[in-house]
Amino acid sequence: MKYSVVVPCYNEEKNLARLMERFEPIYKEMQESDRELELVLVDNGSMDNSHERIQAITRERGWVKEVRVKVNQGYGYGILQGLKACTGEYLFWLHADLQLPPEALLKMFDILESADDPERVFFKGARRNRPLTDRFFTLGMGVFESLYLGVHLRDINGQPTGFSRKFFDSWADPPYDFSLDLFAYATAVKNHLRIERVEVIQSERQEGASSWNTGMMSRFKLIRRTLQYSHSLKKNLKKSREELS
């Protein structure tokens, strides 16, 4: 199998060297087991030297490619551009800040290869070791969205996220912002995909600063935007039919 992993990078120049230090052993382990890995680094409209750093990485590694978004149009937009550029049979994404371990991907790959119907498996990281405030917001959002959308959801923004290319090709009008996590997860549950949660231990960001998580107000803004999007998502889910049977 060939796996593609999308990593959106917005002003992440300080994290890119560490990111590659973590992915190199993953790539080598996959080579030894005759599995293919494609890493897609998305320069999502960065204003630092991320583009130059990514170019240097791709010149030295044939298994890494760059997708460049010159003007940032949102977290989700960058991921979607990366997914469109993937050539793997199974697609994943996770953040560049390394707060969640990319090594969790290997466990997901193992689960996928032992599945009876891998095209109907959807992966979500189950985050552990998080601050109490973050857990409170996550729980509240999960409860609200589950009740509002009529599908059971928890830890909506957990990473890594993974699914088959067939599932990705079925998407209609995915959002360009942080609501992409909600869209993908809710659509998977609505289509009765097998949801696999893999535990991941969250750690502190080591380099740089978050582009969005700047305090309590940023969390409220994220929740507000997600709730606004939930209305249109609910209508779309009602219209959707089983397309992966």
N, C-alpha and C positions, 0 to 999 in steps of 0.2 A: 504493500500500500504506500501511497505517497501522501504525506501530510504537509499542509501549508499553515504557517503560523503568522498572523498579522500582528504587528506591534506598532500602534500609532505613537508618533514622537512629536510632541509640541514643546520646543525649547528644552530638549533633553540631552544636549551635548555632553553634560557632565556625567550622565548615566550610561552613555553608549558603550564605553570601554568595559564597564562592569557587566552590562547586559551581555556583551559578547563572551566575556569570561564564563558566564553561566550557561550560555547556549553551546559553546564549543564542546563540552563533554556530552551534552545531549546529542549533538550531531554525530560525534564519534561512536557513541553507544548504538545509535540507530544504524550507522554504516555496518557495524559488526553483526547486526541482526538482519541485514538486507532490507532495511526499511529506508525510504527516502524522506528527507526533511527539506522543506523550502521555507526560509525565513524572509518575510516581506516587511521591511522597515518603511513606514509611511512618514515622510517629513510633512507633517500636517500644518503647513504654513508657518513654520518656525521663524523666529526673528533673531535667533542666535546662530551659532555655527553648526547646527545639527546637520544641515544638508552636506556640508563639506566633510563632516565626520562620517556620515553614512556612505558617501561616495568612496572614501578611503576604505571602509569596511567591505564594500561590494567589489572593489578592485582586487582584493586579496582572497575573496571567498566566493566561489562560483555558486554556492548554495544559498547565497543571500542576494536579494534584489531590493531596489529602492523604488518606491512610488512617491512622486513629489506633488504635493498640493501647494501651489504657490501662495494662495490666499486662504487662510483658515476659514472654513465654513461650518465648523462644528466637529465635535468628537465623533459623532456617528458618521458624518460625511467622510472623514479620513479613513475610518475602518472600512466603510463600504467601497471606497476606491481601492483599498488594499485587497479586499475580498474578490473584487472583480479581476484583479491582476493575478490571482492565485491559479496555479495549475494542478494542485493536489486534488485527490478524491474526497478528502476530509479537511475541513477548514476550522481554524481556531483563532481566537484573539485573546490578548492579555496586555496589560499596561507596561510601559517602559520603565516605571519608577522602581520596579523590583520589590515592591512591598508584598507582593504575592509571588511565590517561588515558581519559576518556569519549569522546574523539575517535575511538578505535578502533571505536566503534559505526558510524561512517559507512562504514568499509571493510567491516564485516559486512553492512550494508544493501546495499552495492553487489554483494557476492558473492551475497547472497540473491536479488536481482533478476535476476541473470544465470543462476541455477540452473535446470536443467531441471525439477526437482521440489522447489521450495523448502520444501514441508511436510516433507520428509525430510532437512533440513539441521539440524545441531546445532552451535552455536558454543561455543568455549572460548578464552579468552585464553591465550596462551603467554607466561608472565612471564619477563622478562629483567632483568639488572642487580640480582639479588637477593643478599643476604648468603650466604656459603658455608654457614653453619649452616642457614638456611632451605632452601637447595637440597638439602642432605643429607637433611633430614626429608622434603621433597617427593618426592625420588627413592625413599627407602625406603618411603614409604607407597604410591607408585605401583607399585613392584615387588611389594610384599606383596598389595595389592588385586587386581592383575592375576592373580597366581598363585592367590589364594584364590577369587576370583569367576569366573575363567576368561574374563575379557574384558581386552583391552589398554587400560590407562589410564595417563595421565601428566599431571602437574601438575593433580591433581584439583581443587584449590581455585582454579585460575586464573579470572580474570574479564576481561571480561564473559562472561556465559553467555546464550545465546539459542536460541530454538526456536519452532516454530509453536504456535498455540493448540490445534490438533488433538492434538499430542503432549502438551501440558499436560493436556488433557481426559482423556487415557488413563491418567493417574497414579492409582495406588491406594496409599493409606496412606503418603504421603511423610513423612519425619521432621521434627520441629520444631526440631532443633538444627543444628549445622554439618555434620551428615551429609547435609543436603539436596544439597550439591554432589556428593557421591559418588552419591547416589540418582539424580539427574537424569542425570549423565554415564554411569553404568553402565547405566541403563535405555535410554539412547539407543544405546549400543554394542550392547547385547543385541538391540535391535530393528533393528539394521543401518542406522541412520541414517548419513548422510554427515557425518563429523566434520570441521569446519573449524577449524583453529587459526590465530588471528591474533596476531602478535607484539605484545606491549605492554611498554613499558619501565617498570619499577617505580621510584618515587621515594620520598623520605622524607615521612612525614606532617608537614604544616606546622602544623596547629592541633589542639589537644585531645590526648587520649591514647586509645590503643586500649582498648576495653572487655574484651578477652580476651588480647591478646598482650602480656603483662606480664613475660615472661621464659621461661627454659627450662622451668620447671615447667608453665607454661600450655600449652606445646607438647606436653609429655608427656600432659597431661590431655586435650587435643584428640585426640591419637592414640589414647588409651585409649578414649574415647567412640566414636570412629569404628570402632575394631576391634570393640567390643561390638555396634555396630549392624550390622557386616558380616555377622554370623551370620544375622540375620533377613533381611537383604537377599539373601543367597545363596539362601535358601529361596524367597523371592518371585521371584527371577529364574528359578529352575528351573521354577516354575509358570507363568510368563508365556508368552504366545504372541504371535506377530506380529499386532499390532492396527492397524498403519498401512499395510497393503498395499492 
